[in-house]
Amino acid sequence: MISNDGDERVDVRVTIDDPADSATVYDIVTLPPDDLVAFRDVFAAGNEYDATVRANGMTKSTTHLNSDTNSLWIDVERHDLRLSVSER
């Protein structure tokens, strides 16, 4: 999930590294103010991924161990960028 809690449009660059496959993919998602976008089936259950997010001049990274019951949440605010794990 990617959430833009700011009052301006934001470009969010998400880079995902899969160390098990030595693969790296990225995408740039443009979100209008106060918008939310969700993606499904991006990660395989039981695999660990390195995620790096850039938005509004900020960069954050995390390691995400995916399961059938959680998801990576990216929250963009005007002066803050947060990455967390959300349980379903």
Residue pairs with C-beta under 8 A, 6 or more apart in sequence:
1 36
1 37
1 38
1 39
1 71
1 72
1 73
1 74
1 86
2 12
2 14
2 29
2 31
2 36
2 37
2 38
2 74
2 76
3 31
3 35
3 36
3 73
3 74
3 75
3 76
4 10
4 12
4 31
4 32
4 33
4 34
4 35
4 36
4 76
5 34
5 75
5 76
5 77
6 33
6 34
6 56
6 76
6 77
6 78
7 33
7 34
7 78
8 33
8 78
9 30
9 31
9 32
9 33
10 30
10 31
10 55
10 56
10 76
11 28
11 29
11 30
11 55
12 28
12 29
12 30
12 31
12 53
12 54
12 55
12 74
12 76
13 26
13 27
13 28
13 53
13 54
13 55
14 26
14 27
14 28
14 29
14 51
14 52
14 53
14 74
15 24
15 25
15 26
15 51
15 52
15 53
16 24
16 25
16 26
16 42
16 43
16 49
16 50
16 51
17 23
17 24
17 49
17 50
17 51
17 52
18 24
18 47
18 49
19 48
19 49
19 50
20 47
20 48
29 37
31 37
31 76
43 49
43 64
43 66
43 72
44 66
45 66
45 67
45 68
46 66
46 67
47 65
47 66
48 63
48 64
48 65
48 66
49 63
49 64
49 66
50 61
50 62
50 63
50 64
51 61
51 62
51 63
51 64
51 72
51 83
52 59
52 60
52 61
53 59
53 60
53 61
53 74
53 81
53 83
55 76
55 81
56 76
56 78
56 79
56 81
58 80
58 81
59 81
60 81
60 82
60 83
61 83
62 72
62 83
64 72
64 85
66 72
69 87
69 88
70 85
70 86
70 87
70 88
71 85
71 86
71 88
72 83
72 84
72 85
72 86
73 82
73 83
73 84
73 85
73 86
74 81
74 82
74 83
75 81
75 82
75 83
75 84
